[in-house]
């Protein structure tokens, strides 16, 4: 949704590369589609804060687990 108006900020503001724009092969590779790599998420909530149109609503994963950062 933000690709046309804001040049896809999701692909730039996520420090973990969760949101990635890749060629859309179903359209001959000329268009791009948003690919979500959820396994990369570090639970920083940047997407929830920085999305200009608030399309992304971050919620904690099922089970409440997440990264186990040493020293925190």
PDB file of N, CA, C and O in Angstrom:
ATOM      1  N   UNK A   1       0.809  -1.194   0.000  1.00  0.00           N
ATOM      2  CA  UNK A   1       0.000   0.000   0.000  1.00  0.00           C
ATOM      3  C   UNK A   1       0.851   1.257   0.000  1.00  0.00           C
ATOM      4  O   UNK A   1       0.432   2.283  -0.536  1.00  0.00           O
ATOM      5  N   UNK A   2       2.033   1.198   0.588  1.00  0.00           N
ATOM      6  CA  UNK A   2       2.888   2.373   0.663  1.00  0.00           C
ATOM      7  C   UNK A   2       3.880   2.457  -0.486  1.00  0.00           C
ATOM      8  O   UNK A   2       4.627   3.430  -0.581  1.00  0.00           O
ATOM      9  N   UNK A   3       3.902   1.467  -1.352  1.00  0.00           N
ATOM     10  CA  UNK A   3       4.898   1.437  -2.417  1.00  0.00           C
ATOM     11  C   UNK A   3       4.729   2.596  -3.384  1.00  0.00           C
ATOM     12  O   UNK A   3       5.704   3.284  -3.684  1.00  0.00           O
ATOM     13  N   UNK A   4       3.533   2.830  -3.875  1.00  0.00           N
ATOM     14  CA  UNK A   4       3.322   3.886  -4.867  1.00  0.00           C
ATOM     15  C   UNK A   4       3.491   5.284  -4.274  1.00  0.00           C
ATOM     16  O   UNK A   4       4.102   6.147  -4.905  1.00  0.00           O
ATOM     17  N   UNK A   5       2.974   5.516  -3.099  1.00  0.00           N
ATOM     18  CA  UNK A   5       2.987   6.865  -2.516  1.00  0.00           C
ATOM     19  C   UNK A   5       4.297   7.211  -1.816  1.00  0.00           C
ATOM     20  O   UNK A   5       4.790   8.332  -1.943  1.00  0.00           O
ATOM     21  N   UNK A   6       4.864   6.259  -1.080  1.00  0.00           N
ATOM     22  CA  UNK A   6       6.045   6.534  -0.267  1.00  0.00           C
ATOM     23  C   UNK A   6       7.279   5.730  -0.682  1.00  0.00           C
ATOM     24  O   UNK A   6       8.278   5.732   0.037  1.00  0.00           O
ATOM     25  N   UNK A   7       7.232   5.052  -1.810  1.00  0.00           N
ATOM     26  CA  UNK A   7       8.347   4.235  -2.315  1.00  0.00           C
ATOM     27  C   UNK A   7       8.710   3.097  -1.371  1.00  0.00           C
ATOM     28  O   UNK A   7       9.884   2.748  -1.242  1.00  0.00           O
ATOM     29  N   UNK A   8       7.723   2.522  -0.716  1.00  0.00           N
ATOM     30  CA  UNK A   8       7.920   1.328   0.105  1.00  0.00           C
ATOM     31  C   UNK A   8       8.842   1.494   1.291  1.00  0.00           C
ATOM     32  O   UNK A   8       9.882   0.838   1.342  1.00  0.00           O
ATOM     33  N   UNK A   9       8.504   2.350   2.256  1.00  0.00           N
ATOM     34  CA  UNK A   9       9.392   2.550   3.403  1.00  0.00           C
ATOM     35  C   UNK A   9       9.603   1.299   4.248  1.00  0.00           C
ATOM     36  O   UNK A   9      10.596   1.197   4.969  1.00  0.00           O
ATOM     37  N   UNK A  10       8.678   0.348   4.164  1.00  0.00           N
ATOM     38  CA  UNK A  10       8.806  -0.884   4.951  1.00  0.00           C
ATOM     39  C   UNK A  10      10.132  -1.585   4.669  1.00  0.00           C
ATOM     40  O   UNK A  10      10.740  -2.167   5.567  1.00  0.00           O
ATOM     41  N   UNK A  11      10.564  -1.524   3.444  1.00  0.00           N
ATOM     42  CA  UNK A  11      11.811  -2.168   3.058  1.00  0.00           C
ATOM     43  C   UNK A  11      13.045  -1.465   3.579  1.00  0.00           C
ATOM     44  O   UNK A  11      14.145  -2.015   3.516  1.00  0.00           O
ATOM     45  N   UNK A  12      12.880  -0.244   4.097  1.00  0.00           N
ATOM     46  CA  UNK A  12      14.018   0.528   4.595  1.00  0.00           C
ATOM     47  C   UNK A  12      14.052   0.674   6.111  1.00  0.00           C
ATOM     48  O   UNK A  12      15.134   0.647   6.697  1.00  0.00           O
ATOM     49  N   UNK A  13      12.900   0.827   6.764  1.00  0.00           N
ATOM     50  CA  UNK A  13      12.957   1.114   8.200  1.00  0.00           C
ATOM     51  C   UNK A  13      13.094  -0.111   9.085  1.00  0.00           C
ATOM     52  O   UNK A  13      13.485   0.027  10.244  1.00  0.00           O
ATOM     53  N   UNK A  14      12.794  -1.286   8.599  1.00  0.00           N
ATOM     54  CA  UNK A  14      12.899  -2.486   9.436  1.00  0.00           C
ATOM     55  C   UNK A  14      14.364  -2.905   9.558  1.00  0.00           C
ATOM     56  O   UNK A  14      14.990  -3.240   8.553  1.00  0.00           O
ATOM     57  N   UNK A  15      14.922  -2.892  10.776  1.00  0.00           N
ATOM     58  CA  UNK A  15      16.335  -3.251  10.934  1.00  0.00           C
ATOM     59  C   UNK A  15      16.624  -4.730  10.685  1.00  0.00           C
ATOM     60  O   UNK A  15      17.777  -5.107  10.475  1.00  0.00           O
ATOM     61  N   UNK A  16      15.600  -5.562  10.707  1.00  0.00           N
ATOM     62  CA  UNK A  16      15.796  -7.003  10.538  1.00  0.00           C
ATOM     63  C   UNK A  16      15.442  -7.497   9.140  1.00  0.00           C
ATOM     64  O   UNK A  16      15.556  -8.692   8.868  1.00  0.00           O
ATOM     65  N   UNK A  17      15.021  -6.617   8.259  1.00  0.00           N
ATOM     66  CA  UNK A  17      14.687  -7.023   6.894  1.00  0.00           C
ATOM     67  C   UNK A  17      13.435  -7.875   6.800  1.00  0.00           C
ATOM     68  O   UNK A  17      13.341  -8.744   5.933  1.00  0.00           O
ATOM     69  N   UNK A  18      12.473  -7.637   7.681  1.00  0.00           N
ATOM     70  CA  UNK A  18      11.232  -8.410   7.652  1.00  0.00           C
ATOM     71  C   UNK A  18      10.441  -8.104   6.386  1.00  0.00           C
ATOM     72  O   UNK A  18       9.881  -9.009   5.767  1.00  0.00           O
ATOM     73  N   UNK A  19      10.394  -6.835   6.003  1.00  0.00           N
ATOM     74  CA  UNK A  19       9.611  -6.407   4.837  1.00  0.00           C
ATOM     75  C   UNK A  19      10.555  -6.192   3.665  1.00  0.00           C
ATOM     76  O   UNK A  19      11.490  -5.395   3.738  1.00  0.00           O
ATOM     77  N   UNK A  20      10.294  -6.917   2.584  1.00  0.00           N
ATOM     78  CA  UNK A  20      11.177  -6.884   1.423  1.00  0.00           C
ATOM     79  C   UNK A  20      10.329  -6.817   0.157  1.00  0.00           C
ATOM     80  O   UNK A  20       9.367  -7.569   0.001  1.00  0.00           O
ATOM     81  N   UNK A  21      10.694  -5.919  -0.733  1.00  0.00           N
ATOM     82  CA  UNK A  21      10.008  -5.839  -2.019  1.00  0.00           C
ATOM     83  C   UNK A  21      10.781  -6.679  -3.024  1.00  0.00           C
ATOM     84  O   UNK A  21      11.974  -6.468  -3.242  1.00  0.00           O
ATOM     85  N   UNK A  22      10.086  -7.633  -3.632  1.00  0.00           N
ATOM     86  CA  UNK A  22      10.696  -8.555  -4.592  1.00  0.00           C
ATOM     87  C   UNK A  22       9.911  -8.492  -5.896  1.00  0.00           C
ATOM     88  O   UNK A  22       8.741  -8.108  -5.894  1.00  0.00           O
ATOM     89  N   UNK A  23      10.540  -8.865  -7.012  1.00  0.00           N
ATOM     90  CA  UNK A  23       9.815  -8.878  -8.288  1.00  0.00           C
ATOM     91  C   UNK A  23       8.627  -9.831  -8.230  1.00  0.00           C
ATOM     92  O   UNK A  23       8.726 -10.931  -7.686  1.00  0.00           O
ATOM     93  N   UNK A  24       7.515  -9.400  -8.790  1.00  0.00           N
ATOM     94  CA  UNK A  24       6.300 -10.213  -8.831  1.00  0.00           C
ATOM     95  C   UNK A  24       6.316 -11.038 -10.110  1.00  0.00           C
ATOM     96  O   UNK A  24       6.017 -10.532 -11.192  1.00  0.00           O
ATOM     97  N   UNK A  25       6.667 -12.307  -9.976  1.00  0.00           N
ATOM     98  CA  UNK A  25       6.781 -13.193 -11.136  1.00  0.00           C
ATOM     99  C   UNK A  25       5.441 -13.423 -11.821  1.00  0.00           C
ATOM    100  O   UNK A  25       5.404 -13.715 -13.016  1.00  0.00           O
ATOM    101  N   UNK A  26       4.339 -13.296 -11.085  1.00  0.00           N
ATOM    102  CA  UNK A  26       3.025 -13.500 -11.697  1.00  0.00           C
ATOM    103  C   UNK A  26       2.677 -12.374 -12.665  1.00  0.00           C
ATOM    104  O   UNK A  26       1.764 -12.506 -13.481  1.00  0.00           O
ATOM    105  N   UNK A  27       3.409 -11.267 -12.570  1.00  0.00           N
ATOM    106  CA  UNK A  27       3.191 -10.139 -13.475  1.00  0.00           C
ATOM    107  C   UNK A  27       4.401  -9.926 -14.372  1.00  0.00           C
ATOM    108  O   UNK A  27       4.661  -8.812 -14.827  1.00  0.00           O
ATOM    109  N   UNK A  28       5.130 -10.991 -14.620  1.00  0.00           N
ATOM    110  CA  UNK A  28       6.276 -10.927 -15.516  1.00  0.00           C
ATOM    111  C   UNK A  28       7.525 -10.330 -14.903  1.00  0.00           C
ATOM    112  O   UNK A  28       8.501 -10.086 -15.612  1.00  0.00           O
ATOM    113  N   UNK A  29       7.515 -10.090 -13.609  1.00  0.00           N
ATOM    114  CA  UNK A  29       8.690  -9.551 -12.936  1.00  0.00           C
ATOM    115  C   UNK A  29       8.837  -8.046 -13.060  1.00  0.00           C
ATOM    116  O   UNK A  29       9.788  -7.475 -12.527  1.00  0.00           O
ATOM    117  N   UNK A  30       7.908  -7.387 -13.759  1.00  0.00           N
ATOM    118  CA  UNK A  30       8.016  -5.938 -13.933  1.00  0.00           C
ATOM    119  C   UNK A  30       7.481  -5.170 -12.724  1.00  0.00           C
ATOM    120  O   UNK A  30       7.915  -4.048 -12.464  1.00  0.00           O
ATOM    121  N   UNK A  31       6.562  -5.753 -11.998  1.00  0.00           N
ATOM    122  CA  UNK A  31       6.004  -5.125 -10.798  1.00  0.00           C
ATOM    123  C   UNK A  31       6.677  -5.721  -9.562  1.00  0.00           C
ATOM    124  O   UNK A  31       7.370  -6.735  -9.649  1.00  0.00           O
ATOM    125  N   UNK A  32       6.469  -5.087  -8.423  1.00  0.00           N
ATOM    126  CA  UNK A  32       7.018  -5.601  -7.179  1.00  0.00           C
ATOM    127  C   UNK A  32       5.896  -5.956  -6.220  1.00  0.00           C
ATOM    128  O   UNK A  32       4.804  -5.389  -6.270  1.00  0.00           O
ATOM    129  N   UNK A  33       6.193  -6.915  -5.340  1.00  0.00           N
ATOM    130  CA  UNK A  33       5.240  -7.298  -4.309  1.00  0.00           C
ATOM    131  C   UNK A  33       5.969  -7.305  -2.970  1.00  0.00           C
ATOM    132  O   UNK A  33       7.186  -7.472  -2.905  1.00  0.00           O
ATOM    133  N   UNK A  34       5.204  -7.124  -1.920  1.00  0.00           N
ATOM    134  CA  UNK A  34       5.769  -7.108  -0.575  1.00  0.00           C
ATOM    135  C   UNK A  34       5.858  -8.533  -0.054  1.00  0.00           C
ATOM    136  O   UNK A  34       4.856  -9.245   0.010  1.00  0.00           O
ATOM    137  N   UNK A  35       7.064  -8.942   0.316  1.00  0.00           N
ATOM    138  CA  UNK A  35       7.274 -10.262   0.916  1.00  0.00           C
ATOM    139  C   UNK A  35       7.593 -10.039   2.389  1.00  0.00           C
ATOM    140  O   UNK A  35       8.456  -9.230   2.727  1.00  0.00           O
ATOM    141  N   UNK A  36       6.900 -10.754   3.258  1.00  0.00           N
ATOM    142  CA  UNK A  36       7.105 -10.611   4.697  1.00  0.00           C
ATOM    143  C   UNK A  36       7.885 -11.817   5.206  1.00  0.00           C
ATOM    144  O   UNK A  36       7.431 -12.956   5.097  1.00  0.00           O
ATOM    145  N   UNK A  37       9.060 -11.553   5.761  1.00  0.00           N
ATOM    146  CA  UNK A  37       9.928 -12.588   6.320  1.00  0.00           C
ATOM    147  C   UNK A  37       9.801 -12.540   7.845  1.00  0.00           C
ATOM    148  O   UNK A  37      10.697 -12.055   8.535  1.00  0.00           O
ATOM    149  N   UNK A  38       8.686 -13.046   8.357  1.00  0.00           N
ATOM    150  CA  UNK A  38       8.368 -12.933   9.786  1.00  0.00           C
ATOM    151  C   UNK A  38       9.426 -13.570  10.679  1.00  0.00           C
ATOM    152  O   UNK A  38       9.620 -13.133  11.813  1.00  0.00           O
ATOM    153  N   UNK A  39      10.101 -14.579  10.192  1.00  0.00           N
ATOM    154  CA  UNK A  39      11.109 -15.264  11.003  1.00  0.00           C
ATOM    155  C   UNK A  39      12.290 -14.357  11.346  1.00  0.00           C
ATOM    156  O   UNK A  39      13.050 -14.663  12.265  1.00  0.00           O
ATOM    157  N   UNK A  40      12.456 -13.245  10.624  1.00  0.00           N
ATOM    158  CA  UNK A  40      13.554 -12.311  10.891  1.00  0.00           C
ATOM    159  C   UNK A  40      13.230 -11.307  11.990  1.00  0.00           C
ATOM    160  O   UNK A  40      14.127 -10.608  12.461  1.00  0.00           O
ATOM    161  N   UNK A  41      11.980 -11.217  12.409  1.00  0.00           N
ATOM    162  CA  UNK A  41      11.532 -10.166  13.325  1.00  0.00           C
ATOM    163  C   UNK A  41      12.274 -10.230  14.664  1.00  0.00           C
ATOM    164  O   UNK A  41      12.405 -11.295  15.268  1.00  0.00           O
ATOM    165  N   UNK A  42      12.757  -9.062  15.112  1.00  0.00           N
ATOM    166  CA  UNK A  42      13.448  -8.962  16.398  1.00  0.00           C
ATOM    167  C   UNK A  42      12.574  -8.265  17.449  1.00  0.00           C
ATOM    168  O   UNK A  42      13.058  -7.920  18.527  1.00  0.00           O
ATOM    169  N   UNK A  43      11.301  -8.060  17.140  1.00  0.00           N
ATOM    170  CA  UNK A  43      10.292  -7.521  18.057  1.00  0.00           C
ATOM    171  C   UNK A  43      10.634  -6.124  18.563  1.00  0.00           C
ATOM    172  O   UNK A  43      10.466  -5.835  19.748  1.00  0.00           O
ATOM    173  N   UNK A  44      11.107  -5.264  17.680  1.00  0.00           N
ATOM    174  CA  UNK A  44      11.474  -3.903  18.071  1.00  0.00           C
ATOM    175  C   UNK A  44      10.320  -2.917  17.932  1.00  0.00           C
ATOM    176  O   UNK A  44      10.397  -1.806  18.457  1.00  0.00           O
ATOM    177  N   UNK A  45       9.249  -3.301  17.235  1.00  0.00           N
ATOM    178  CA  UNK A  45       8.053  -2.484  16.994  1.00  0.00           C
ATOM    179  C   UNK A  45       8.293  -1.277  16.094  1.00  0.00           C
ATOM    180  O   UNK A  45       7.440  -0.393  16.020  1.00  0.00           O
ATOM    181  N   UNK A  46       9.419  -1.220  15.416  1.00  0.00           N
ATOM    182  CA  UNK A  46       9.682  -0.107  14.507  1.00  0.00           C
ATOM    183  C   UNK A  46       8.602  -0.015  13.447  1.00  0.00           C
ATOM    184  O   UNK A  46       8.186   1.088  13.091  1.00  0.00           O
ATOM    185  N   UNK A  47       8.143  -1.136  12.938  1.00  0.00           N
ATOM    186  CA  UNK A  47       7.119  -1.133  11.894  1.00  0.00           C
ATOM    187  C   UNK A  47       5.826  -0.490  12.379  1.00  0.00           C
ATOM    188  O   UNK A  47       5.170   0.227  11.622  1.00  0.00           O
ATOM    189  N   UNK A  48       5.459  -0.732  13.608  1.00  0.00           N
ATOM    190  CA  UNK A  48       4.234  -0.171  14.177  1.00  0.00           C
ATOM    191  C   UNK A  48       4.355   1.340  14.359  1.00  0.00           C
ATOM    192  O   UNK A  48       3.369   2.064  14.230  1.00  0.00           O
ATOM    193  N   UNK A  49       5.548   1.808  14.655  1.00  0.00           N
ATOM    194  CA  UNK A  49       5.782   3.224  14.912  1.00  0.00           C
ATOM    195  C   UNK A  49       6.011   4.005  13.618  1.00  0.00           C
ATOM    196  O   UNK A  49       5.467   5.097  13.455  1.00  0.00           O
ATOM    197  N   UNK A  50       6.805   3.464  12.703  1.00  0.00           N
ATOM    198  CA  UNK A  50       7.247   4.213  11.526  1.00  0.00           C
ATOM    199  C   UNK A  50       6.340   4.128  10.306  1.00  0.00           C
ATOM    200  O   UNK A  50       6.488   4.946   9.397  1.00  0.00           O
ATOM    201  N   UNK A  51       5.425   3.196  10.241  1.00  0.00           N
ATOM    202  CA  UNK A  51       4.594   3.056   9.045  1.00  0.00           C
ATOM    203  C   UNK A  51       3.751   4.318   8.856  1.00  0.00           C
ATOM    204  O   UNK A  51       2.938   4.641   9.722  1.00  0.00           O
ATOM    205  N   UNK A  52       3.928   5.042   7.737  1.00  0.00           N
ATOM    206  CA  UNK A  52       3.250   6.327   7.564  1.00  0.00           C
ATOM    207  C   UNK A  52       1.727   6.242   7.511  1.00  0.00           C
ATOM    208  O   UNK A  52       1.053   7.205   7.875  1.00  0.00           O
ATOM    209  N   UNK A  53       1.175   5.131   7.073  1.00  0.00           N
ATOM    210  CA  UNK A  53      -0.282   5.004   6.993  1.00  0.00           C
ATOM    211  C   UNK A  53      -0.840   4.044   8.042  1.00  0.00           C
ATOM    212  O   UNK A  53      -2.026   3.716   8.022  1.00  0.00           O
ATOM    213  N   UNK A  54       0.018   3.598   8.955  1.00  0.00           N
ATOM    214  CA  UNK A  54      -0.373   2.700  10.041  1.00  0.00           C
ATOM    215  C   UNK A  54      -1.049   1.428   9.527  1.00  0.00           C
ATOM    216  O   UNK A  54      -2.030   0.961  10.107  1.00  0.00           O
ATOM    217  N   UNK A  55      -0.520   0.873   8.438  1.00  0.00           N
ATOM    218  CA  UNK A  55      -1.020  -0.387   7.882  1.00  0.00           C
ATOM    219  C   UNK A  55      -0.580  -1.584   8.712  1.00  0.00           C
ATOM    220  O   UNK A  55      -1.221  -2.634   8.677  1.00  0.00           O
ATOM    221  N   UNK A  56       0.503  -1.433   9.454  1.00  0.00           N
ATOM    222  CA  UNK A  56       1.070  -2.546  10.211  1.00  0.00           C
ATOM    223  C   UNK A  56       0.712  -2.383  11.682  1.00  0.00           C
ATOM    224  O   UNK A  56       1.004  -1.354  12.292  1.00  0.00           O
ATOM    225  N   UNK A  57       0.085  -3.397  12.241  1.00  0.00           N
ATOM    226  CA  UNK A  57      -0.235  -3.408  13.671  1.00  0.00           C
ATOM    227  C   UNK A  57       0.559  -4.557  14.280  1.00  0.00           C
ATOM    228  O   UNK A  57       0.248  -5.726  14.054  1.00  0.00           O
ATOM    229  N   UNK A  58       1.582  -4.217  15.052  1.00  0.00           N
ATOM    230  CA  UNK A  58       2.442  -5.228  15.642  1.00  0.00           C
ATOM    231  C   UNK A  58       1.787  -5.783  16.895  1.00  0.00           C
ATOM    232  O   UNK A  58       1.298  -5.025  17.732  1.00  0.00           O
ATOM    233  N   UNK A  59       1.775  -7.094  17.024  1.00  0.00           N
ATOM    234  CA  UNK A  59       1.294  -7.758  18.236  1.00  0.00           C
ATOM    235  C   UNK A  59       2.339  -8.782  18.653  1.00  0.00           C
ATOM    236  O   UNK A  59       3.070  -9.311  17.816  1.00  0.00           O
ATOM    237  N   UNK A  60       2.404  -9.058  19.944  1.00  0.00           N
ATOM    238  CA  UNK A  60       3.382 -10.041  20.405  1.00  0.00           C
ATOM    239  C   UNK A  60       3.009 -11.416  19.864  1.00  0.00           C
ATOM    240  O   UNK A  60       1.829 -11.724  19.694  1.00  0.00           O
ATOM    241  N   UNK A  61       4.010 -12.234  19.596  1.00  0.00           N
ATOM    242  CA  UNK A  61       3.734 -13.556  19.037  1.00  0.00           C
ATOM    243  C   UNK A  61       2.992 -14.447  20.025  1.00  0.00           C
ATOM    244  O   UNK A  61       3.044 -14.242  21.238  1.00  0.00           O
ATOM    245  N   UNK A  62       2.306 -15.437  19.478  1.00  0.00           N
ATOM    246  CA  UNK A  62       1.571 -16.390  20.309  1.00  0.00           C
ATOM    247  C   UNK A  62       2.534 -17.067  21.273  1.00  0.00           C
ATOM    248  O   UNK A  62       3.611 -17.507  20.873  1.00  0.00           O
ATOM    249  N   UNK A  63       2.161 -17.149  22.503  1.00  0.00           N
ATOM    250  CA  UNK A  63       3.010 -17.765  23.516  1.00  0.00           C
ATOM    251  C   UNK A  63       3.869 -16.754  24.253  1.00  0.00           C
ATOM    252  O   UNK A  63       4.480 -17.082  25.270  1.00  0.00           O
ATOM    253  N   UNK A  64       3.921 -15.525  23.749  1.00  0.00           N
ATOM    254  CA  UNK A  64       4.679 -14.474  24.410  1.00  0.00           C
ATOM    255  C   UNK A  64       6.179 -14.633  24.315  1.00  0.00           C
ATOM    256  O   UNK A  64       6.919 -13.899  24.970  1.00  0.00           O
ATOM    257  N   UNK A  65       6.643 -15.572  23.516  1.00  0.00           N
ATOM    258  CA  UNK A  65       8.077 -15.764  23.362  1.00  0.00           C
ATOM    259  C   UNK A  65       8.683 -14.691  22.494  1.00  0.00           C
ATOM    260  O   UNK A  65       7.988 -13.802  22.003  1.00  0.00           O
ATOM    261  N   UNK A  66       9.933 -14.778  22.316  1.00  0.00           N
ATOM    262  CA  UNK A  66      10.634 -13.822  21.473  1.00  0.00           C
ATOM    263  C   UNK A  66      12.123 -14.060  21.576  1.00  0.00           C
ATOM    264  O   UNK A  66      12.560 -15.065  22.136  1.00  0.00           O
ATOM    265  N   UNK A  67      12.894 -13.149  21.044  1.00  0.00           N
ATOM    266  CA  UNK A  67      14.340 -13.325  21.101  1.00  0.00           C
ATOM    267  C   UNK A  67      14.835 -13.317  22.543  1.00  0.00           C
ATOM    268  O   UNK A  67      14.306 -12.590  23.383  1.00  0.00           O
ATOM    269  N   UNK A  68      15.834 -14.114  22.821  1.00  0.00           N
ATOM    270  CA  UNK A  68      16.449 -14.154  24.138  1.00  0.00           C
ATOM    271  C   UNK A  68      17.774 -13.411  24.036  1.00  0.00           C
ATOM    272  O   UNK A  68      18.801 -14.004  23.706  1.00  0.00           O
ATOM    273  N   UNK A  69      17.749 -12.103  24.323  1.00  0.00           N
ATOM    274  CA  UNK A  69      18.947 -11.283  24.219  1.00  0.00           C
ATOM    275  C   UNK A  69      19.788 -11.451  25.473  1.00  0.00           C
ATOM    276  O   UNK A  69      19.283 -11.312  26.587  1.00  0.00           O
ATOM    277  N   UNK A  70      21.051 -11.744  25.298  1.00  0.00           N
ATOM    278  CA  UNK A  70      21.956 -11.910  26.432  1.00  0.00           C
ATOM    279  C   UNK A  70      22.229 -10.555  27.083  1.00  0.00           C
ATOM    280  O   UNK A  70      22.383  -9.552  26.387  1.00  0.00           O
ATOM    281  N   UNK A  71      22.287 -10.524  28.396  1.00  0.00           N
ATOM    282  CA  UNK A  71      22.628  -9.309  29.121  1.00  0.00           C
ATOM    283  C   UNK A  71      21.489  -8.325  29.295  1.00  0.00           C
ATOM    284  O   UNK A  71      21.721  -7.173  29.661  1.00  0.00           O
ATOM    285  N   UNK A  72      20.266  -8.754  29.041  1.00  0.00           N
ATOM    286  CA  UNK A  72      19.144  -7.819  29.206  1.00  0.00           C
ATOM    287  C   UNK A  72      18.266  -8.269  30.344  1.00  0.00           C
ATOM    288  O   UNK A  72      17.266  -7.618  30.648  1.00  0.00           O
TER     289      UNK A  72
END
